[in-house]
């Protein structure tokens, strides 16, 4: 059974504005794009800085330090300087709630 960790309510996320949360000791970036919610590692694989300080363009987060951009759906970088993908995490929304809680699994990839 996968452990799901409670993070924030959906209303706490602003569209295309990243939010850093700590989930069981891991820095996680939550992002809402249109009506989809994504959870990825908050640490850039190139420069080890917080990605939640960067900007979201379309469905990608750009690192503020060197401009590496990562797809929020897959974690894959779009080009140099980053070459390694971000970890992606599965999310689940609380059922039957007008403002659902967002739960994140650190053991389950969003790509699985």
TAQUI-V878429 format. One record per residue. N is the residue number from 1. RES is the residue in one small letter. SS is DSSP state (A for helix, B for strand, O for the rest). Layout:
n = (N | N)
res = (RES | RES)
ss = (SS | SS)
This chain:
n = (1 | 2 | 3 | 4 | 5 | 6 | 7 | 8 | 9 | 10 | 11 | 12 | 13 | 14 | 15 | 16 | 17 | 18 | 19 | 20 | 21 | 22 | 23 | 24 | 25 | 26 | 27 | 28 | 29 | 30 | 31 | 32 | 33 | 34 | 35 | 36 | 37 | 38 | 39 | 40 | 41 | 42 | 43 | 44 | 45 | 46 | 47 | 48 | 49 | 50 | 51 | 52 | 53 | 54 | 55 | 56 | 57 | 58 | 59 | 60 | 61 | 62 | 63 | 64 | 65 | 66 | 67 | 68 | 69 | 70 | 71 | 72 | 73 | 74 | 75 | 76 | 77 | 78 | 79 | 80 | 81 | 82 | 83 | 84 | 85 | 86 | 87 | 88 | 89 | 90 | 91 | 92 | 93 | 94 | 95 | 96 | 97 | 98 | 99 | 100 | 101 | 102 | 103 | 104 | 105 | 106 | 107 | 108 | 109 | 110 | 111 | 112)
res = (x | x | x | x | x | x | x | x | x | x | x | x | x | x | x | x | x | x | x | x | x | x | x | x | x | x | x | x | x | x | x | x | x | x | x | x | x | x | x | x | x | x | x | x | x | x | x | x | x | x | x | x | x | x | x | x | x | x | x | x | x | x | x | x | x | x | x | x | x | x | x | x | x | x | x | x | x | x | x | x | x | x | x | x | x | x | x | x | x | x | x | x | x | x | x | x | x | x | x | x | x | x | x | x | x | x | x | x | x | x | x | x)
ss = (O | O | O | O | B | B | B | B | B | A | A | A | O | O | B | O | O | O | B | B | B | B | B | O | O | B | B | B | B | B | B | B | B | O | O | B | B | B | B | B | B | O | B | O | O | O | O | O | O | B | A | A | A | O | B | B | B | O | O | B | B | B | O | O | O | O | O | O | B | B | B | O | O | O | O | O | B | O | O | O | O | O | O | O | O | O | O | B | B | B | B | B | B | O | O | O | O | O | O | O | B | B | B | B | B | O | O | O | O | O | O | O)
